[in-house]
Amino acid sequence: MANQTARQYRDGGRFLALPHVVLESEAFKSLTGQQIKLLLDIAMQLTTNYSNNGRLSASWRYLSEKRGWTSKDTIRRALTVLEERGLILCTRKGRMPNVAAWYAVTWHPLFHHNDMDVGPQALPRGAYRLWTP
């Protein structure tokens, strides 16, 4: 049993590692179930090396078709709370005709992309730790 790797102990391939410092923060503990679900639906898009942090989607199309969301208003309200609590950062505003908003989680470094509306130093890393009720 000592020769088995960690991969053999879990179902499936990819996984989402959510640091305890995030889970134990007041910002996270204050979230509702829907807000936690949205945070997980956004964070699960992270690649293994986090090189897409800053280009994570919360588009209606993705969330409704792939993740089962049924209310644009609920998503909008949850996104606002997640941003206010410092758990995510909007790196590109969505706009017409077909430009989706992008987000970054704040417990990993931002991988800047030229199409972002923010600069490479814009991510308030660990901002969730500063939030108080």
C-alpha positions, 0 to 999 in steps of 0.5 A, a space after each residue: 500500500 505504501 507504493 500507491 500514489 495519491 491519485 489512486 486514493 481518489 475518484 477521477 482525475 482532476 481535483 480542486 484544492 481549496 486551501 484551509 486558510 480560505 475555508 476558515 476565513 470569515 469571508 468564506 464562512 459567511 457565504 450562502 450555499 449558492 454563493 459557495 456553489 458559484 465559487 466552486 463552479 468558477 474555481 473548478 476551471 483552474 488548470 493544474 498549474 493555475 495558468 488560466 487564473 484570471 480567465 475563469 468564466 461565470 458566463 450564463 452559457 457556461 453556468 446554465 449548460 454545464 453547471 445547471 444554474 437556472 437564474 441569471 439574477 442569482 448568479 449576479 448577486 452571488 458574483 457581487 458577494 464573492 467580489 465584495 468578500 475578496 474571494 474573486 476578482 473580475 479581470 475583464 468586464 463582459 460586454 456586447 456583442 460576445 465578450 464574456 467577463 473573466 475572473 480570478 480566484 484570490 488564493 492563487 497568483 494572477 496570470 496576466 493576459 493582454 485582453 484583461 481590463 486590469 494590470 498584472 499587479 491588480 490581484 489583491 492576493 488573499 483579500 478574503 482574509 481582510 474582509 470582516 462582517 
